[in-house]
Amino acid sequence: ISHGFASFGVFYFSLNPFLHLWGRFYHGVFELSTPWIHLREIMELGGYDGILKTICEGLFALSFTIVRIILGVYVSYWWWMEMVNLIITGQAHSNFVIVYYLIANSTLMALQIYWFVLLALAALGKDVSDK
């Protein structure tokens, strides 16, 4: 639910064009891990449990780790530096919007890290079905 609320505001406030360079990463590159999980779910719904499903799971875990965790933390750090600088220097078009984005980024990145921990636990054979 927090993912949906945070994302709604992010998309709504992005209608004012000041984050389009960063938006390419957060609204585009972040989604590179998504097709693999959707393909896996389609296979699961169809009752398929073969090697292609395993490959999709592996590609999802790999792309999620690289894109959302490694690159996501790195890009978020530099984005935070730029946003804080806009507020400090008085160049922000809207302090409210930038603070909202900072909170949304913190929430969404915390979720990414939480999901990554669940992925790692599942890869180690731990039952994470109730998490």
Summary of the structure (lengths in Angstrom):
residues: 131
radius of gyration: 17.2
end to end distance: 14.4
largest distance: 56.5
contacts: 322
relative contact order: 0.12
helix: 80%
strand: 0%
